[in-house]
């Protein structure tokens, strides 16, 4: 059982503590959250999605009755699911991220039209930003959208799109030309069955997740499919990532907690030199370092989430710090767990071996670690009156 004492920290209200307990109990009795997509990736994703919807947990991936996304709840959900399955975490996360621009910037009509299906698990959502030559440098994207009467026509290619080939609806960022670079990007909502939309290829990963390259070829959508005003796309994308980067960190934290639990149990149970492994000082040092990284990550994550929930307009610095530290240090924690397991730790399918494959992508998507360092530096310098 992972440490839950952090729930006593002042970042949380009683409702968060009750939520965490309810989700934990549900996850303990629900087999679907232990699926990993080893043999039927799309089928496992749909099974997990249905279980999350039936449990009511997808309601937290969209705004509440007051129109708010509670970031602490998003983080608690991802941390809890990630301890069991990276795929279960992924399925929940993409419902939130894929519909996040609608949740944050959609009109009342757009929200009422598109979000209920996400919460009910009837609509699978995706976030289509990255391109073959525009990943970390969002302003360099080249997918275009031109006006056509009362609608828009999209052309271009997106790649490494999570839920690509599985999603029913994509939030797509395309260049509309209101200005150069980041100033000329807009956000659109495109259904997967729209003529001119297609899947180029599915992309296999070291840890099974549905990703694809997608293509728009004279793909025409109605005018009411734009989010915000033309030219608002970059701002919409960055504000969405501002919310969800903290949740990526929370998923990494879930991985770290599982790795620590597995390693600690192993060292207590296994005998070396006539005594439990846990009696060895080098083993104790490893466990201490792991515990320190886990708590430091949690503090950064829930600081960022708390600030956003308190109404901070932007938490760019805090979210970037949480994402950078938690994902990078989770890699270290999991590597230490593998080391403590010895040969068993690299056996295919073992929990720590699976975690070793799962964590690597988190250091890249929603802004690679190197990008987070740039973001943090710019925010710090701006606060000092610099760049």
C-alpha positions as CSV (number, residue, x, y, z in Angstrom):
1,X,0.0,0.0,0.0
2,X,1.5,3.3,-1.1
3,X,2.1,6.0,1.5
4,X,-1.0,8.2,1.8
5,X,0.2,10.5,4.6
6,X,0.6,13.3,2.0
7,X,-3.1,13.7,2.0
8,X,-2.9,15.3,5.4
9,X,-0.9,18.2,3.8
10,X,-2.7,21.6,3.7
11,X,-2.9,21.5,-0.1
12,X,-6.0,19.3,0.2
13,X,-9.6,19.8,1.4
14,X,-11.6,17.0,3.1
15,X,-13.4,16.4,-0.3
16,X,-10.0,15.5,-1.8
17,X,-9.2,13.1,1.0
18,X,-12.6,11.4,0.6
19,X,-12.2,11.3,-3.2
20,X,-8.8,9.7,-2.9
21,X,-10.1,7.0,-0.5
22,X,-13.1,6.3,-2.7
23,X,-11.0,6.0,-5.9
24,X,-8.4,3.8,-4.1
25,X,-11.1,1.4,-2.9
26,X,-12.7,1.3,-6.4
27,X,-9.4,0.7,-8.1
28,X,-8.6,-2.2,-5.6
29,X,-11.6,-4.1,-6.8
30,X,-11.6,-3.2,-10.5
31,X,-9.6,-5.5,-12.7
32,X,-9.8,-3.1,-15.7
33,X,-7.3,-0.7,-14.1
34,X,-4.7,-3.4,-14.2
35,X,-4.7,-3.9,-18.0
36,X,-1.6,-2.9,-19.9
37,X,-2.5,-3.4,-23.6
38,X,-0.1,-6.2,-24.1
39,X,-2.3,-8.3,-26.5
40,X,-5.2,-6.0,-27.5
41,X,-4.2,-2.4,-27.0
42,X,-7.4,-0.8,-28.4
43,X,-9.6,-3.3,-26.7
44,X,-7.9,-2.7,-23.3
45,X,-8.3,1.0,-23.8
46,X,-12.0,0.7,-24.4
47,X,-12.4,-1.6,-21.4
48,X,-10.6,0.8,-19.1
49,X,-12.6,3.7,-20.5
50,X,-15.9,1.9,-19.9
51,X,-14.9,1.1,-16.3
52,X,-13.9,4.7,-15.6
53,X,-17.1,5.9,-17.1
54,X,-19.2,3.4,-15.2
55,X,-17.5,4.4,-12.0
56,X,-18.2,8.1,-12.6
57,X,-14.5,9.0,-12.6
58,X,-14.5,10.6,-16.0
59,X,-16.7,13.3,-14.7
60,X,-13.5,14.7,-13.2
61,X,-11.9,15.0,-16.6
62,X,-14.3,17.8,-17.6
63,X,-15.4,20.9,-15.7
64,X,-17.8,20.6,-12.7
65,X,-21.2,22.3,-12.4
66,X,-19.5,25.6,-11.7
67,X,-17.3,25.3,-14.8
68,X,-14.1,24.5,-13.0
69,X,-11.5,21.8,-13.6
70,X,-10.1,20.8,-10.2
71,X,-6.4,20.1,-10.8
72,X,-5.8,18.4,-7.5
73,X,-8.5,15.9,-8.3
74,X,-7.0,15.4,-11.8
75,X,-3.6,14.8,-10.1
76,X,-4.9,12.4,-7.5
77,X,-6.7,10.4,-10.2
78,X,-3.6,10.1,-12.4
79,X,-1.4,9.2,-9.4
80,X,-3.7,6.5,-8.2
81,X,-4.3,4.9,-11.6
82,X,-0.6,5.1,-12.6
83,X,0.4,3.0,-9.6
84,X,-1.6,0.2,-11.2
85,X,-1.3,0.7,-14.9
86,X,0.3,3.2,-17.2
87,X,-2.4,2.5,-19.7
88,X,-5.2,3.2,-17.2
89,X,-3.6,6.5,-16.4
90,X,-3.2,7.3,-20.1
91,X,-6.9,6.6,-20.9
92,X,-8.1,8.9,-18.1
93,X,-5.5,11.6,-18.9
94,X,-6.4,11.8,-22.6
95,X,-10.1,12.3,-21.9
96,X,-9.0,15.4,-19.9
97,X,-6.2,16.7,-22.2
98,X,-8.0,15.9,-25.5
99,X,-11.1,17.9,-24.4
100,X,-9.1,20.4,-22.3
101,X,-9.2,23.2,-24.8
102,X,-13.0,22.8,-25.0
103,X,-13.2,22.8,-21.2
104,X,-11.1,25.9,-20.9
105,X,-12.0,27.9,-24.0
106,X,-15.2,26.5,-25.5
107,X,-18.4,28.5,-25.6
108,X,-21.3,27.3,-23.4
109,X,-22.8,25.7,-26.5
110,X,-19.6,23.9,-27.5
111,X,-19.2,22.6,-24.0
112,X,-22.7,21.3,-23.8
113,X,-22.4,19.8,-27.3
114,X,-19.1,17.9,-26.8
115,X,-18.2,17.4,-23.2
116,X,-21.0,15.1,-21.9
117,X,-19.9,12.4,-24.3
118,X,-16.3,12.6,-22.9
119,X,-17.6,12.3,-19.3
120,X,-19.8,9.3,-20.3
121,X,-17.0,7.5,-22.1
122,X,-19.0,7.6,-25.3
123,X,-16.5,9.9,-27.0
124,X,-12.7,9.3,-27.0
125,X,-10.8,12.5,-27.1
126,X,-7.4,13.5,-28.6
127,X,-5.1,16.5,-28.6
128,X,-3.4,17.0,-32.0
129,X,-0.5,19.5,-31.7
130,X,2.8,17.9,-32.6
131,X,4.0,17.6,-36.2
132,X,7.0,15.9,-37.9
133,X,8.9,19.2,-37.8
134,X,7.1,21.0,-34.9
135,X,7.2,19.3,-31.5
136,X,8.8,21.3,-28.8
137,X,8.7,24.4,-31.1
138,X,4.9,24.7,-31.4
139,X,5.2,28.0,-33.3
140,X,6.8,26.1,-36.2
141,X,3.8,24.0,-37.0
142,X,2.7,24.0,-40.6
143,X,-0.7,22.3,-40.7
144,X,-2.9,25.0,-42.2
145,X,-6.6,26.0,-42.0
146,X,-8.0,28.3,-44.6
147,X,-11.4,29.9,-44.7
148,X,-13.9,28.4,-47.1
149,X,-17.3,30.1,-47.1
150,X,-18.6,29.7,-43.6
151,X,-16.2,26.9,-42.8
152,X,-12.5,26.0,-42.7
153,X,-10.4,23.6,-44.8
154,X,-7.5,21.8,-43.0
155,X,-4.4,20.4,-44.7
156,X,-1.3,18.9,-43.1
157,X,0.1,16.2,-41.0
158,X,0.3,15.6,-37.2
159,X,2.4,12.9,-35.5
160,X,2.8,11.3,-32.1
161,X,-0.8,12.0,-31.5
162,X,-2.1,10.1,-28.4
163,X,-5.3,8.2,-29.1
164,X,-4.6,8.6,-32.8
165,X,-6.5,6.0,-34.6
166,X,-8.7,5.4,-31.6
167,X,-10.2,8.8,-30.9
168,X,-13.6,9.9,-32.1
169,X,-12.8,13.6,-31.8
170,X,-9.5,15.6,-32.1
171,X,-8.6,19.1,-30.9
172,X,-6.4,20.3,-33.7
173,X,-4.0,23.2,-33.9
174,X,-3.4,24.7,-37.4
175,X,-1.9,27.8,-38.9
176,X,-4.5,30.4,-40.0
177,X,-2.1,33.3,-40.7
178,X,-3.3,36.1,-38.4
179,X,0.4,36.7,-37.7
180,X,3.8,35.2,-37.8
181,X,4.9,32.3,-35.6
182,X,2.7,31.7,-32.6
183,X,0.4,34.5,-33.4
184,X,-1.1,32.8,-36.5
185,X,-2.4,29.6,-35.0
186,X,-6.0,28.6,-34.2
187,X,-7.7,25.6,-32.5
188,X,-10.4,23.5,-34.1
189,X,-12.5,20.4,-33.1
190,X,-12.5,17.7,-35.8
191,X,-14.5,14.5,-35.8
192,X,-12.7,11.3,-36.9
193,X,-15.3,10.6,-39.5
194,X,-14.9,13.9,-41.3
195,X,-14.1,13.5,-45.0
196,X,-10.4,14.3,-45.6
197,X,-9.3,13.1,-42.2
198,X,-7.2,9.9,-42.1
199,X,-4.7,7.8,-40.2
200,X,-1.4,7.5,-41.9
201,X,0.1,5.0,-39.5
202,X,-0.1,3.7,-36.0
203,X,3.2,4.2,-34.0
204,X,4.3,1.3,-31.7
205,X,5.9,2.4,-28.5
206,X,8.2,0.6,-25.9
207,X,5.2,0.8,-23.5
208,X,1.9,0.1,-25.3
209,X,-0.1,3.3,-25.9
210,X,-2.3,4.2,-28.9
211,X,-0.3,6.8,-30.9
212,X,-0.6,7.6,-34.6
213,X,0.4,10.0,-37.4
214,X,-2.8,11.6,-38.8
215,X,-3.4,13.5,-42.0
216,X,-5.7,16.3,-43.2
217,X,-6.3,16.4,-46.9
218,X,-8.8,19.2,-47.9
219,X,-10.6,18.3,-44.6
220,X,-13.6,20.7,-44.4
221,X,-15.2,21.6,-41.1
222,X,-18.0,24.0,-40.2
223,X,-17.3,27.4,-38.8
224,X,-18.6,26.6,-35.4
225,X,-15.7,24.1,-35.0
226,X,-13.2,26.8,-34.1
227,X,-12.3,27.4,-30.4
228,X,-11.9,31.0,-29.3
229,X,-11.1,33.5,-32.1
230,X,-8.7,33.0,-35.0
231,X,-5.2,33.4,-33.8
232,X,-6.0,32.2,-30.2
233,X,-4.6,28.7,-30.8
234,X,-1.1,29.1,-29.3
235,X,-2.6,30.7,-26.1
236,X,-5.2,27.9,-25.9
237,X,-2.5,25.2,-26.3
238,X,-0.2,26.7,-23.7
239,X,-3.0,27.3,-21.2
240,X,-4.2,23.7,-21.6
241,X,-0.7,22.4,-21.0
242,X,-0.4,24.8,-18.0
243,X,-3.2,22.7,-16.4
244,X,-2.2,19.2,-17.5
245,X,1.6,19.4,-17.0
246,X,1.0,19.0,-13.3
247,X,-1.0,15.9,-14.0
248,X,1.8,14.4,-16.1
249,X,4.0,14.8,-13.0
250,X,1.4,13.1,-10.9
251,X,1.4,10.1,-13.2
252,X,5.2,9.9,-12.7
253,X,4.7,10.1,-9.0
254,X,2.3,7.2,-9.2
255,X,5.0,5.2,-11.0
256,X,7.6,6.2,-8.4
257,X,5.3,5.1,-5.5
258,X,4.7,1.7,-7.1
259,X,8.5,1.2,-7.7
260,X,9.3,2.2,-4.2
261,X,6.6,-0.2,-2.7
262,X,7.9,-3.1,-4.9
263,X,11.5,-2.4,-3.9
264,X,10.8,-2.0,-0.2
265,X,8.8,-5.2,-0.1
266,X,11.6,-7.0,-1.9
267,X,14.3,-5.8,0.5
268,X,12.3,-6.8,3.5
269,X,11.5,-10.3,2.2
270,X,14.8,-11.3,0.6
271,X,17.7,-12.5,2.7
272,X,21.3,-11.7,1.8
273,X,24.2,-12.8,3.9
274,X,22.0,-14.2,6.5
275,X,19.8,-11.1,7.1
276,X,17.1,-9.2,5.2
277,X,18.4,-7.0,2.4
278,X,16.9,-4.0,4.2
279,X,19.5,-4.4,6.9
280,X,22.3,-3.4,4.4
281,X,23.3,0.2,4.7
282,X,23.7,0.6,0.9
283,X,20.1,-0.7,0.5
284,X,18.9,1.7,3.1
285,X,20.6,4.6,1.4
286,X,18.9,3.7,-1.9
287,X,15.5,3.5,-0.2
288,X,16.1,6.9,1.5
289,X,17.0,8.5,-1.8
290,X,13.9,7.1,-3.4
291,X,11.6,8.3,-0.5
292,X,13.2,11.8,-0.7
293,X,12.6,12.1,-4.4
294,X,9.0,10.9,-4.1
295,X,8.1,13.5,-1.3
296,X,9.9,16.3,-3.1
297,X,8.0,15.5,-6.3
298,X,4.7,15.4,-4.4
299,X,5.3,18.8,-2.9
300,X,6.0,20.4,-6.2
301,X,3.0,18.7,-7.9
302,X,0.5,19.6,-5.3
303,X,1.8,23.1,-4.9
304,X,1.2,23.7,-8.6
305,X,-2.2,22.1,-8.5
306,X,-3.3,24.0,-5.4
307,X,-2.2,27.3,-6.8
308,X,-4.2,26.7,-10.0
309,X,-7.3,25.6,-8.0
310,X,-6.9,28.8,-5.9
311,X,-7.5,30.8,-9.0
312,X,-4.0,31.6,-10.2
313,X,-4.4,32.7,-13.9
314,X,-1.1,30.9,-14.8
315,X,1.1,28.4,-13.0
316,X,3.6,28.1,-15.9
317,X,6.7,28.1,-13.7
318,X,5.2,25.9,-11.0
319,X,3.8,23.3,-13.4
320,X,7.1,23.2,-15.4
321,X,9.0,22.6,-12.2
322,X,6.7,19.8,-11.1
323,X,6.8,18.1,-14.5
324,X,10.5,18.4,-14.9
325,X,11.5,17.2,-11.4
326,X,8.8,14.5,-11.0
327,X,9.4,12.8,-14.4
328,X,13.2,13.0,-14.3
329,X,13.4,11.7,-10.7
330,X,10.9,9.0,-11.3
331,X,13.3,7.6,-13.9
332,X,16.0,7.5,-11.1
333,X,13.6,6.0,-8.6
334,X,12.5,3.2,-11.0
335,X,16.1,2.5,-12.0
336,X,17.0,2.1,-8.4
337,X,14.1,-0.3,-7.9
338,X,15.3,-2.4,-10.9
339,X,18.8,-2.5,-9.4
340,X,17.4,-3.7,-6.0
341,X,15.6,-6.5,-7.7
342,X,18.7,-7.6,-9.6
343,X,18.1,-10.0,-12.5
344,X,14.4,-10.3,-11.7
345,X,14.0,-6.5,-12.3
346,X,14.7,-6.9,-16.0
347,X,12.4,-9.9,-16.6
348,X,9.8,-8.9,-19.2
349,X,6.4,-8.2,-17.5
350,X,7.8,-7.7,-14.0
351,X,6.2,-4.6,-12.4
352,X,9.5,-2.7,-12.1
353,X,10.5,-3.7,-15.7
354,X,7.1,-2.4,-16.9
355,X,7.6,0.8,-15.0
356,X,11.0,1.2,-16.5
357,X,9.4,1.3,-20.0
358,X,6.5,3.4,-19.0
359,X,8.3,6.3,-17.4
360,X,10.6,7.2,-20.3
361,X,7.9,8.8,-22.5
362,X,6.8,11.1,-19.6
363,X,10.1,12.9,-19.8
364,X,9.3,13.9,-23.4
365,X,5.6,14.5,-24.0
366,X,3.8,17.7,-23.1
367,X,7.2,19.4,-23.3
368,X,10.5,17.5,-22.9
369,X,12.6,18.1,-19.8
370,X,14.9,20.4,-21.8
371,X,11.9,22.6,-22.7
372,X,10.8,22.7,-19.1
373,X,14.2,24.1,-18.1
374,X,13.8,26.9,-20.7
375,X,10.3,27.6,-19.5
376,X,11.4,27.8,-15.9
377,X,14.4,30.0,-16.7
378,X,12.3,32.5,-18.7
379,X,9.7,32.7,-16.0
380,X,12.3,33.3,-13.3
381,X,14.1,35.9,-15.4
382,X,10.8,37.6,-16.3
383,X,10.0,37.9,-12.5
384,X,13.4,39.6,-12.1
385,X,12.7,42.1,-14.9
386,X,14.9,40.2,-17.4
387,X,14.0,38.2,-20.5
